[in-house]
Amino acid sequence: EADIYQTPRYLVIGTGKKITLECSQTMGHDKMYWYQQDPGMELHLIHYSYGVNSTEKGDLSSESTVSRIRTEHFPLTLESARPSHTSQYLCASSVENTGELFFGEGSRLTVL
Amino acid sequence: GEDVEQSLFLSVREGDSSVINCTYTDSSSTYLYWYKQEPGAGLQLLTYIFSNMDMKQDQRLTVLLNKKDKHLSLRIADTQTGDSAIYFCAEKDSGAGSYQLTFGKGTKLSVIP
């Protein structure tokens, strides 16, 4: 079982609020990722990190930001949430050689 | 860029075999993966195959890789209602600095009791 945790699992907030989605892993993986999953199931990479103090934007443009101050922690922040940010957000980390991804359970965000 | 294609839906009867197909475009793929996602959960790795293999079997799961046709399949024998989920195919290429997987859009498997 993967040791990667996301909180909160579910969040309903109003427009304009600032939110942070937490992601932590205890496997010591250097590489971590955030995916956004739309209702049609497709996964979109929005952020990734190759290690501490390294963050990059993914394939899908996102208004969110991330930070990587510690190896085990990769939080995602939305400064001002909008209804268009309503989605499922999945955090993952990967094994170095095979590239195998371990996913958290996801954070389902609803912005009213 | 790389592309991974899957059919979106598959419906089978309980006890039958399910075959989920995937095609990819990147000829330098090194690892190919199958992930399962149950409702409200994250993705769980089912199995992966290295590109120099043709087949891998793990209990009820059989993965077939046709590297010439860039075709990957996942066969689930004796499909159960608990197998109902979304199945994602993914590939990792061998390019320098390539640490990301390319995912298909997912195949929703429905098992009819």
Contacts between the chains, C-beta under 8 A, distances in Angstrom:
chain1	res1	chain2	res2	distance
A	2	B	44	8.0
A	6	B	42	7.8
A	31	B	99	5.5
A	33	B	100	7.5
A	40	B	105	7.3
A	41	B	8	8.0
A	41	B	37	8.0
A	41	B	86	5.6
A	41	B	105	6.2
A	41	B	106	4.2
A	41	B	108	7.1
A	42	B	103	7.8
A	42	B	105	4.6
A	42	B	106	6.9
A	43	B	43	8.0
A	43	B	88	7.2
A	43	B	103	4.8
A	43	B	106	7.9
A	45	B	100	6.4
A	48	B	99	7.6
A	48	B	100	6.8
A	50	B	99	6.9
A	90	B	42	5.4
A	90	B	43	7.0
A	92	B	42	7.8
A	92	B	43	7.8
A	94	B	99	6.7
A	98	B	31	5.7
A	98	B	48	6.7
A	98	B	92	7.8
A	99	B	30	7.9
A	99	B	31	5.8
A	99	B	92	4.1
A	99	B	99	6.6
A	99	B	101	6.2
A	100	B	31	7.8
A	100	B	33	7.1
A	100	B	45	5.9
A	100	B	48	6.4
A	101	B	33	7.9
A	101	B	35	7.8
A	101	B	43	7.3
A	101	B	45	7.2
A	101	B	90	7.9
A	101	B	101	6.1
A	102	B	45	7.5
A	103	B	35	7.9
A	103	B	42	3.5
A	103	B	43	4.4
A	103	B	44	7.1
A	104	B	42	5.2
A	105	B	41	5.6
A	105	B	42	4.9
A	106	B	40	7.5
A	106	B	41	6.7
A	106	B	42	5.0
A	108	B	40	7.6
